[in-house]
Amino acid sequence: MKAIVREHYGGPEVIEIKDIDKPSPKSNEILVKVYATTVNRTDWGVIAGDPFIFRFFIGLFSPKLKVLGTDFAGQVEAVGEEVTMFNVGDRVWGLRDEGLESQAEYMVIKQDAGVLKIHDTLDYHQAVASAEGAHYAFNGIMKLKVKAGDKVLVNGGTGAIGSAAVQMLKYFGCYVTVVANTKNLELMKSLGADKLYNWEKEDFTLLDDEQYNFVFDAVGKSTFGKCKKLMKEGGIYISTELGPRAENVYLPLFTYFSKRKVKFPIPQKIRRSLLFVNRLIKEGKFKAVIDRTYKMEEVKEAYKYMITGHKTGNVILEIAK
Ligand SMILES: NC(=O)c1ccc[n+]([C@@H]2O[C@H](COP(=O)([O-])OP(=O)(O)OC[C@H]3O[C@@H](n4cnc5c(N)ncnc54)[C@H](OP(=O)(O)O)[C@@H]3O)[C@@H](O)[C@H]2O)c1
């Protein structure tokens, strides 16, 4: 089968398309014919081994997994003898953020890992675009314990994480202010933004006079120091990035007894996120934002575009038609 592989950590230049052996499922695994993956910021962490601490999980000196890919949508082609949750022919989607070797024509995954059946209304592209960003968005929102009426500011509402977070926060009945760029202000309104700042022209930390329960920096371009004055007493700041000098990792400790706190959302419980997103999809309350679609042979271009940091929502990599 064809697979997108790399032997070493690096940028898009280390990527190759190679013919390798098709995997076969163990007793508790399903074999999936992959139709689509995304090329996302988690893939960037996996391919570059960045931040360095990530290498303790994915291989200290060289990557443990040679095939790239962290998410997928496809069809079950075979099942191991102990598999009870899936049947041959099921359409499935999922994620594993330490790497899943999904950027290949076939992949295997344990039946009880981050994999679910795709809702009938979704095609493979929409399904796979509902995994990675949505998982981190939900993981962050779980840290905040939002309730209806809370005011939340989302910085970077246009990213895979941000665009999912805005939709989820509206689902929970929050008032949501979004910071985005000029070309995406209408998109943000369509996702439910109540108030908008255009980061290319305005500095929300200087202009905004609201008091928020929560600030969710989904692009990691702000700091707690700058956002503190926008937060109510009891307010919480979270970011998807480590921040300058990795401050978002130690500030949770330093602000533990403060009136305004920082929390760092360590990603966990992928299956919980996928189940939640599936519920929203069924209720018609979530639609993943898709930016560009690349073919498998254009994979280097897809990675180059993703690492610009300017994609809108998700970038799809089509593996099979
Ligand atoms: N903690 C984790 O486990 C984890 C996991 C995945 C990702 N991440 C990190 O989380 C961040 C977001 O990930 P993502 O997948 O959502 O990224 P993404 O899809 O690349 O989105 C980033 C978005 O931010 C916008 N943006 C750029 N500069 C901005 C600014 N100054 N103010 C407001 N918006 C700005 C970009 O659009 P425009 O430039 O067009 O405005 C883009 O739409 C990344 O930094 C990524 O490394 C963390």
The ligand as an ORCA input file, in Angstrom:
! r2SCAN-3c Opt
* xyz 0 1
  N      -1.932     22.154     23.403
  C      -2.148     21.232     22.469
  O      -2.253     20.051     22.741
  C      -2.294     21.674     21.042
  C      -2.781     20.798     20.082
  C      -2.973     21.248     18.788
  C      -2.632     22.555     18.491
  N      -2.091     23.350     19.434
  C      -1.728     24.735     19.147
  O      -2.928     25.492     19.161
  C      -2.850     26.542     18.235
  C      -4.047     26.511     17.325
  O      -4.135     25.290     16.645
  P      -5.081     25.187     15.380
  O      -4.969     23.814     14.878
  O      -6.421     25.713     15.673
  O      -4.283     26.176     14.418
  P      -4.682     26.776     13.028
  O      -5.805     25.982     12.459
  O      -3.435     26.986     12.263
  O      -5.339     28.178     13.432
  C      -4.706     29.276     13.863
  C      -5.665     30.421     13.448
  O      -5.295     31.601     14.129
  C      -5.396     32.713     13.227
  N      -4.457     33.730     13.681
  C      -3.159     33.874     13.342
  N      -2.631     34.907     14.022
  C      -3.606     35.417     14.808
  C      -3.674     36.487     15.736
  N      -2.612     37.258     15.996
  N      -4.816     36.707     16.388
  C      -5.902     35.939     16.164
  N      -5.924     34.925     15.264
  C      -4.770     34.656     14.604
  C      -5.070     32.106     11.877
  O      -5.754     32.747     10.835
  P      -5.272     34.120     10.154
  O      -3.778     34.203     10.289
  O      -5.736     33.983      8.757
  O      -5.988     35.157     10.943
  C      -5.620     30.680     11.963
  O      -6.934     30.585     11.449
  C      -1.540     26.347     17.481
  O      -0.601     27.269     18.002
  C      -1.145     24.940     17.773
  O       0.250     24.753     17.771
  C      -1.939     22.946     20.698
*
